[in-house]
Amino acid sequence: MKKLFLPLLLLLIPLVCFSKVVPNNLIGDNMVLQRNTEVRLWGTAAPGRQVRVTPSWTSAVFSATADRNGRFLVKVTTPDASMTPYSITFNDGEGAVRVDNVLIGEVWIAGGQSNMEMPVRGFDNCPVEDYAEVVADAGWDGAIRYAKIPSIMSMEPVENAETRWIVTSPETVMWQSATAYFFARMLSRTLGIPVGIIEANKGGSRVESWLTKENLEKYTTMKLDEKSIMVDWTEEWSRPLVWGNGTFNPVLNYTVAGIIFYQGCSNVGAPGDEYSRLLEILVRQWREQIGLGDIPFYYVEIAPYAYNTVDGTGGAYLREQQFKAAALIPDSGMVCTNDCVYPYETGQIHPAQKRKVGERLAAMALNRHYGKKYFEADYPTFKEMKIESGQISITFDHMTGGVNRLSGIEGFEVAGEDRVFHKASASYKPYTNNQVIVTCPEVEKPVAVRYCFRDFLMGNLKNAVGLPVIPFRTDDW
C-alpha cells in the first residue's frame, strides 16, 4: 500500500545540522517580491543564530534569530515596482548566501485543479489555443516569473518544496500554467510592472483536498486517518487534506497580492450548498494562514462539459453554487466561462480557450484590486422575471451598454407546471431597461425559465463589452 507520508528524514533535514543559513526554496534567484510592503523572507540556520538580511535596494539591515528548530523569518521593506534587478544577502556569521536577479512587482498564487495546472503546452489531446503565437510572444521583457510547487501528498503540513523561480521566455513558457500566464501577462502589460506567479495546484483535486484537518473535522464527516483516506478515496488526486498539506502549505509565508483559483469539476454532484459553503471556509482558512488580511480571491466558473450527458444538470448545479459563493466571500469574484468552449468540446474537460479565462481574471483584478475601472468586471446576472399572456420578460443587472445581439439569442429554456423544459426563443427589446423577451410555443402557461442550465449548453447572450450572462434558473426545483 502506497504511503501518504513523505519520508520522515526529508521533513527533518531542514531542521538539523546547519553549517550556514539556507533560505527557503521560494526565496531564490529570479523571484518577484511584492511591492511597497513588508515581505516575509524565511529559511533555516543554526538554532539561536542571528541572521542578517541585506537587500541591495536599501542601506538598511534586517535581522531575525533562528528558533530552537532552526527556523527564521524576517520582514523586509520593499520599494515600488521596477525592472531593476536587485540582490539579497543572508548572513549568519558563518557564511553568506546571496539571491540575485530579484524584481519588485505584484505576486499572485494560482490554485485549483487541472484547468489551472494545464500548461501553455497543453496536456495530451488537450491543446491550448494559439500555442505557437503565445510562445513567440513570451518573455520579451523578462517581467513575468513563476514558481511551480510540486504536487505532493502529505499527512502533515510541509514547510518547503522542491521549486525555483523561472523567468518566462519562449523556452520556459510552455510549462507555465496557461490561465496564470495570461493573467500575469495582462497585469504586467497594463500596470507596466513585473508579475510573479506561484502555482500551487493539483489536477482532479476537490475543495476538500485543500482544507486543513481542523476544518475537515469541524465541517465534514470525513475520516482523516491515513488508512481511511487511502481506502475511501482510491483516486489519489481527489483525496482530502493531503494536497493542502503537501502542495499549498509551502507558500503560506510568501507575501502576495491575492489568489486566483480554478477548481470545481471534481465536486460536481455536491448536494445543496455544500460546495459554496466549503469554498467560503477554504478562502477564510487561506486568508488566516497567509496572514495578510482579506486578500482578493478571484475564481473561475467551471466550463460547459458533458459529465454524464450533454443535457445533464450536475455541472449546472455546481456552477450555481460557485455563483452563490461570491456573495459569501468578501473581496471575491467569479468569471464566467460559458462562452469559453467550442461545440466540439462536449467531452473535453480541458477546453482550449485559456486566454479568455486568464484575461478575464486579470480584468477583474485590474478593476477591483488595482482601481482600473475602465476594465469591466461585473457579469450580466438575472434580476427578475415577469410573465404576461404567455410571454416572459427577463431583466438583468450589469448589462453594460446593452446586449451584443438583438435577435438569434440562444440558451433559454422554459417549463410549465409539469417541470419539463423546452427550448425557447428570445429577443431583445431596446430601450426597455435591459429586457429580454422569451417565448416558447410548447409551453402555454410558463412558470420557470432557465438559461444555459445544462452540463453542456452554450448561450450567446452577452453585454455590449462582451461579458457573457452567467447561467441561471428562476425555479428552485
N, C-alpha and C positions, 0 to 999 in steps of 0.2 A: 504494500500500500504506500502510495506516494505521500510523503510528509509535507505539511504546510509550513513547518518551521524552517526558517533559514538556519544554516549551521550556526550553532552557538558560538563557535570560535570566531566566525565572521562578524557577529554582532559585538563581540568583546574587543576585537583588535583595536578600534579607535580609542578605547578607554584605558589602555595599559601601555607601559614601556615606551614612553615618548622620548625621543632623542632631540626633537625640535618641534616647534609649532607646526601644526598641519591644518590649514583652512579646510572647511567642508568642501566637498567636490563642486558644489554650486558656486562657491566663491573662487572663481578661477579666471584664467585668461579669456578675453573676448566677452566677458559678461556685460550686461547692461544693468545699471543701478537706477533706482527711482529718483527722479529729480526733486530738488528743493524740499528735502525732508531729512529725517534721521533714519538711515538704513541700518539694518542689523547684519553684522558680519560675525561669523561664528566658526568654531572648529575645535581642535583639541591641542593640548600641551601638557607638560608635566604638572600634576596636581600642585596647586599653590603657586605656580609660576605666573608672574605678571607678563601679559602680552601687550606690547606697544604696537599700535597700528598707525601708520603714517601714509596718508593719501597725498598724491602729488599735486592736487588742486588747492591745497592749503598748507600753511606752516604749522597748523595745529596738530598735536599728537593725541590720540585717543588710546585708552588702555582699559584692560579688564584682567581679572585674576582667574585662572583656571580653578574650577571647584575640585572637590576630592575625587571625582570621577574623571578629571582631566578635561572637562568641557569648559569652554569660554564663549562669551558673546559680548560684543562691543557695539555701541551705537555710534555711527559716524555721520556727520552732517554733510549733505551733498549740495553742490551748486545747481544752477539752472542747466537745462539740457544743451548739449552741443555735440558736434562731431569730433571734438578734441579728444584724442586717446590719452587716458590717464593710467597711472600705475598705483598700486597699494602695496606697502611693505609691512609684513608681520614679523616682529622680532621678540623673542622670549629671553634674550640674553645669552642663549646658547647657539643661536643661529637665526638667520633671516630668510624669509620666503617672500618673493615678490610676484604679484599678479599684474600682468600687463594688458595693454590694449582694452582698457575699461572705458565704456561710454556711459554717459548720463542721459537718461530719457524717460520713457514710460515702460513699465513692466506689467504683463498680464499673465495669469495662469489659464491654460486651456485644458479643461477637464471633460470627462464624459466617456462614451464608448466608441465603437469603431468608426462612426461617421466623423468624430473629431480626430481620432487616431489616423484615419485614412490619409496617406501622404500624397503630395503632388504627383508622385509617380503612379498612384493608384494601387489597388490590390489586383490579384489575378482575376481577370474577367470583369474588373470594376475600374474602368478608366476615369481619370479626371479630365474634364473638357479642356481643350486648348493647351495640352501639355507642352508642346514644343515652344509655343509663344511665351508661356509662363517661364520656362527655363531660360530662354533667351533674354528675357526682361529682368531676371532675378539678380539682385545684389549689385546693381550698377553703382551704388554709393556706399555699400557696406553698413547701412544704417539698421538693418534687421538682423537680429541674432536669436538663436533658440537653443534651449537645453531640453533634451528628452529624458524623462525619468523612466528607467526600465520597468516594465510591467512585472512586478514581483508580488507573490503572496506571502503574507506573514501573519502569524497569530498575535504577534506583539508589534507595537509601533517601531518602525525603522527610522533611524536618525540621519543616515547618509545613503547616497545612491551612487552607482557607477555611472556617472554622467559628466558631460563637459559642455561648455558653451561653443556653439558653432556659428561662424559668420555665414549668413545666407549668400549664396553665389550660384551660378549655373551648375557648378559641380556638386553643391550640397542641398539645393532647394528640393530636389526630388524626394528626399526622405523627411522633409518637414511636413507637419500637419497642413493639409491644403486649406481647410477652413481657417486655421490660425494664421497661416501665411497671408491669405487675402485680407484678413482682419488687420494684421500688422502692417501690410503694405499700404492700405488706405489710411490708417492712422499716421504712419510715418510721412506719407506724402502730403497729407492735409496739414499736419502740425509742423512739419519740417524738422523733425527730431528723430533720434534713434528709438527703436522699439524692441524690447526683449520679450520673448515668449517662453514660458516654462510649460512643457507638455507633460501632464500627469493624467493619463487616461488608460483605459483597457477595453478592448473590444468585447462586446457581449455583457459588460457589467451592468448590474441593476443599481438602482438608487441605494439599496441596502448594502451594496458592495463597499460603499464609501462611508457608511455610518460607523461610529465608534461602538465598542462593546457596551458602554454605558447607555448610549441612545438606543441601541438594538434591544437591550434588556428592558429599557423603560417603555419603548413604544411598539415593540413587536413581541411575538411569542416564539421566536426562533430559538432553537437550541444552538449554543455557541461554543460547545467544546469541540476540539479538533475532529474527533471521530464523527460526531453528528454532522458537522459541516461537510465533511467529505462524503458521507453516506447520503445525506438529504439533498446535496447539490452535486450530482455526478458530473455536470458540465462545469468545469472549474471556473470558467470566466464569469459565471453567474453567482458565485459564492458570496455570501455576506461577509462583512468585516475585513477580510484578508487583503483586499486590494487597497482599501484606505490605509491600512497599516503599512503595507509594503511600498505603495506607489504614490500616495498623496502626502503621507506624514513627512517625508524628507523635505518638502517645500515650505513647510509651515513657518519657518523663521524668515523666509525671504520677504523683503519689503516690496509690496506690489501695489498697483493701482486698482486692480479688480480681477474678476474671474469671468471667463466665457465658458459655456457648458453646452454640450450636445449629447443628450442621452435620453432614453425612454423606451426604445424598441423592446428591450428585454423585460419591461414592466407592463407591456400590453396584456390586458386581462385583469389588471389590478381592480379590485372591487370598489364601488363607491368613490370616495375622495381619498383613498389610501395614498395614491401617488402624490397628489398635491400636498397632502399633509406631511409625508416623509421628505419631499423636496424642501419644504419650508424648514423642517428640522435640520436637514443637511446643511442648508445655507447658514442657518443660525450657528450650527456647530463649527463650520469652517471659519466664519467671521470671529467667533470666540477664540478658536485655536490660533488664527493668524494674528489677532490682537490689534487690528488697525481700524476698528470701528465697522460701520456698515458700508464696507467697500462695495461698489456696484457689482451686480450679478446679472449678466445678460445671457439668455439661453435660447435654444433653437427648438421649435416645434418639430416633432418627427414628421418626415415627409410621407406622402402617399406611398403605400406598399400593400400588396395583397397578402396579408398574413395567413389567411386561410382561403378566402375567395376575394375577388375584386369588390363584391358587394357587401362584404362583412363589415362589422362596426367596431371590432375590438380596438383597432387603431384610432378610430374616431373618438371613442370614449377616453382614450389616453390623452389625445390632443386636447380634449375638453378639460381634463384635469390639469394639463400643462397651462392652459389659458387661465384657469382659476388660481393657479399658484402665484401668478403675478400680483394678484390682489392681496395675497398673504405675506409676500416677501417685500420688505421695504427696499427701495432703490434697486428694483429689478425690472426686467422687461423681456418679453418673448418676441422673437422674429418669426414670421410666418413663412412656410416653405411650400405652400400648396401649389405654387407655380414653378417649383424648382426640380421637377421631374419631367421626363418625356413620356408620351403614351406607351412606348415600348418597354418602359422600366417597371412594369407591374410586379415583376419578380426580382427586381434589383433593390436590395436592402441598402446599397451604397450608391445613390444617384450621382451622376457625373457633374452636376452643376454646383460645384463647391464655391465658385467665385461669388455667386449671388448670396450664398449663405454668409460667407466671411465678410463681405462688404455690407450686408445688412446689419450684422453685429457691429461693425465699425461705425456705421451711420448712427446707430442707437447710442453707442458710446460717445461719439462726437457731439451729438445733440444734447444728451442728458448729463454726461460727466464733464465734457470739455466746453460746453456752452456754445457750440457751433449750431445755432438754431436754424441755419439755412439748410441743414440736413433734416429730412423728415424721419421721424421715428415712431409715430403713432399709426398703427394699422387700422383700417376700417373695421369696426365691430358692430354687431347687431345692437340696435337701440330699442325699437318697438315694432309691433305688428298690428295692423288694423284690417278687418275683414268686412267688406260690404258687397252684397249681391254676388257672392262667389269670387270676388276679386280681392287679392291680398296686396296691401301696401306695406312695404318694409322700409323702415328708416334706419340710417346708420349714423354712428359717430365717426369722426375723423375721416370723412370722405373729402379730403383736402382737394379743393379745386374742382370737385365734381368727379364723375366716373370716367373710365378710359374708353367706354363704348356706350352707345345709345340703344343698340339692339344686338341680337345674337348672343345674349348673355346665357351662359351655361352653368350648371351645377346645382340648380334648385330642384327640390322635390317637395311634393305636397301630399298630405294624408287627411282623410276624414276620420270620423269616429271609429272606423274599423281598424285604424292604425296601420293601414297598408299604404306605403309611399309610392307615388307615381312621378315620373319625370315631368317637370313643369317648364313652361316658357316664362321668360322675364324680359322686361324692357325698362328703360329709364325715362322718367318724366323730368325734363329740365325745369329748373326754377321752381321746384316743389319740395324744398327742404330735404334734398338727397333721398327722394323716394324711388324705390324700385318696385314696379308692379309685377306681380307673379300670378299666373293663371294656369289652370290645369283642367281641361275638359272632362277627364276621367273622374274628377272629384267634384261632385255637385255642391257639397257643403264642407269646405275645407276647415280644419281646426288646427293644423300644425304645418310648419314649414321647416325644412332642413336645407342647409347649403353645404355641399361637399362633405356631408356627414357619412362617409363610407371609408373603408380602408384605402381604396384607390379610386378617388373621384376628384378630378381636377376641374376647378372653375376657371373662369376668365374675367371675373369682375374685380377691378382694381380702382383705386382712386387716381386722380389725374397725375400724380407723381409716381405711379407705378407700384404702389404697395398693395398687395392682394388682400381681399377680405378674409378675415380669419373664419374658418369653418364654424358653423353654429347650428343649433336647433332651438325651436321655440317650445318644444314639448319637454316633459320630464319622464318619458316612458323608459 
